[in-house]
Amino acid sequence: MKFKSVFFLFIMVFLTSTAAAQEVKIGYTNIELILAYMPEAKQLDQEISTLQEKLGKQLQDKQTFAQQRMATYMEKKEANTLSKEQNEQWQAELMKLDNEISDFAKDGEAQLLARREELMAHILEKLQSAIDEVAEENGYTYLLNQTTSSGVSTILYGPDENDVTEAVMKKLNIQMPK
């Protein structure tokens, strides 16, 4: 029994010292900088801009039509040519147009957001794959993002040799800006 206790203690000490002996290597990268130079991100911006212009034009057309209908209604109302029923029909039509415009604007925003997320998912997968490869090739245990999405630095100090931004950009075939 005493032998088993000593043997168990020996194994625990051995495993603990082996785990402690493993080196932790921490690196960092600037994901925002990499994204800014990825051709896919530039294409994403262009596609989203094109979709935004298309939806904006459609929304403008709907608003122009609604304004024309409102002007027609106001002319008829001021000329006292509308019966009570016609007045109610016009008001219902104008309310319906207003609701359609509001719904179209909300749907357009949702459509833009969904398309951006869809395109960004592919870009982030490609970026993550490159980061994983660089980390594995260089023996990093952890790679941290140097900045937040708002540009605030989260790495206050770190040796330049642990900055893998350039290596990730090379992995993605992106020229490092000078």
C-alpha positions in Angstrom: 0.0 0.0 0.0 2.8 2.4 0.9 4.5 1.5 -2.4 1.4 2.4 -4.4 1.2 5.8 -2.6 4.8 6.6 -3.2 4.5 5.5 -6.8 1.4 7.5 -7.4 3.1 10.6 -5.8 6.1 10.1 -8.1 3.9 9.9 -11.2 2.1 13.1 -10.2 5.3 15.0 -9.6 6.7 13.7 -12.9 3.6 14.7 -14.9 3.4 18.1 -13.2 7.1 18.9 -13.9 6.7 17.7 -17.5 3.7 20.0 -18.0 5.5 22.9 -16.4 8.6 22.4 -18.5 6.6 22.9 -21.7 7.4 26.3 -23.1 4.6 28.7 -23.8 5.3 30.9 -26.8 3.0 33.9 -27.3 2.9 35.9 -30.5 0.7 38.7 -31.8 -0.6 40.0 -35.1 -2.6 42.9 -36.4 -5.8 41.5 -37.9 -7.2 44.9 -38.8 -4.1 45.7 -40.9 -4.2 42.3 -42.6 -7.9 42.7 -43.4 -7.3 46.2 -44.8 -4.9 44.7 -47.4 -6.8 41.5 -48.2 -8.1 41.7 -51.8 -11.2 39.8 -50.7 -12.0 42.5 -48.1 -11.7 45.1 -50.8 -14.0 43.1 -53.0 -16.4 42.8 -50.1 -16.5 46.6 -49.7 -17.1 47.0 -53.4 -19.9 44.4 -53.5 -21.6 45.9 -50.4 -21.3 49.4 -51.9 -22.9 48.2 -55.2 -25.8 46.5 -53.3 -26.2 49.6 -51.1 -26.5 51.8 -54.2 -29.0 49.5 -55.8 -31.2 49.3 -52.7 -30.8 53.1 -52.2 -32.0 53.7 -55.7 -35.0 51.4 -55.2 -35.9 53.1 -52.0 -35.5 56.6 -53.6 -37.9 55.4 -56.4 -40.5 54.3 -53.8 -40.2 57.6 -51.9 -40.5 59.6 -55.1 -43.7 57.7 -56.1 -45.1 58.1 -52.6 -44.4 61.9 -52.7 -46.1 62.1 -56.1 -49.2 60.3 -54.8 -49.2 62.6 -51.7 -49.0 65.7 -54.0 -51.9 64.3 -56.1 -53.9 63.7 -52.9 -53.3 67.1 -51.5 -54.3 68.8 -54.8 -57.6 66.8 -54.8 -58.2 67.5 -51.2 -57.6 71.2 -51.5 -59.9 71.3 -54.6 -62.6 69.6 -52.5 -63.1 67.0 -55.2 -62.9 64.0 -52.9 -65.8 62.3 -51.3 -65.5 60.9 -47.8 -64.9 57.4 -49.1 -62.3 58.6 -51.7 -60.5 60.6 -48.9 -60.3 57.5 -46.8 -59.1 55.4 -49.7 -56.3 57.9 -50.4 -55.3 58.0 -46.8 -55.2 54.2 -46.7 -53.1 54.1 -49.8 -50.7 56.7 -48.5 -50.4 54.8 -45.2 -49.7 51.6 -47.1 -47.0 53.3 -49.2 -45.4 54.7 -46.1 -45.4 51.3 -44.4 -44.0 49.7 -47.6 -41.2 52.3 -47.7 -40.4 51.7 -44.0 -40.4 47.9 -44.4 -38.2 48.1 -47.6 -35.7 50.3 -45.7 -35.5 47.8 -42.8 -35.3 44.8 -45.1 -32.6 46.5 -47.1 -30.5 47.1 -44.0 -31.0 43.4 -43.0 -30.1 42.3 -46.5 -26.9 44.4 -46.4 -25.9 43.1 -43.0 -26.6 39.4 -44.0 -24.6 39.8 -47.2 -21.7 41.4 -45.3 -21.7 38.6 -42.7 -21.8 36.0 -45.4 -18.9 37.4 -47.3 -16.9 38.2 -44.2 -17.2 34.6 -42.9 -15.2 33.4 -45.9 -12.6 36.0 -45.4 -12.3 35.3 -41.7 -12.0 31.6 -42.3 -9.1 32.2 -44.8 -7.4 34.5 -42.3 -7.8 32.1 -39.4 -6.4 29.3 -41.5 -3.3 31.4 -42.3 -2.9 32.4 -38.7 -3.2 28.7 -37.6 -0.5 27.7 -40.2 1.9 30.4 -39.1 1.4 29.5 -35.4 2.0 25.9 -36.0 5.0 26.4 -38.3 6.6 28.8 -35.7 5.7 26.9 -32.5 3.4 29.5 -31.0 1.1 28.3 -28.2 -1.0 31.5 -28.5 -1.4 34.3 -31.0 -3.2 37.4 -29.9 -4.7 40.2 -31.8 -2.7 43.4 -31.4 -5.7 45.8 -31.7 -9.4 45.8 -31.2 -11.8 46.5 -34.1 -11.9 50.1 -32.9 -8.1 50.4 -33.3 -7.2 50.4 -29.6 -4.0 48.6 -28.9 -4.4 45.5 -26.7 -0.7 44.5 -26.9 1.1 47.3 -25.0 4.5 45.7 -25.3 5.9 42.8 -27.2 9.1 41.9 -28.9 9.1 42.5 -32.6 10.2 38.9 -33.3 6.8 37.8 -31.9 4.8 39.9 -34.3 3.6 37.5 -37.0 1.6 40.0 -39.0 4.1 39.9 -41.9 4.3 36.1 -41.8 0.5 35.9 -42.0 0.4 38.4 -44.8 3.0 36.4 -46.7 1.0 33.2 -46.2 -2.0 35.1 -47.8 0.2 36.4 -50.6 -0.3 40.0 -49.5 2.6 42.5 -49.9 3.4 44.1 -46.5 3.0 47.8 -46.7 6.1 49.8 -46.2 
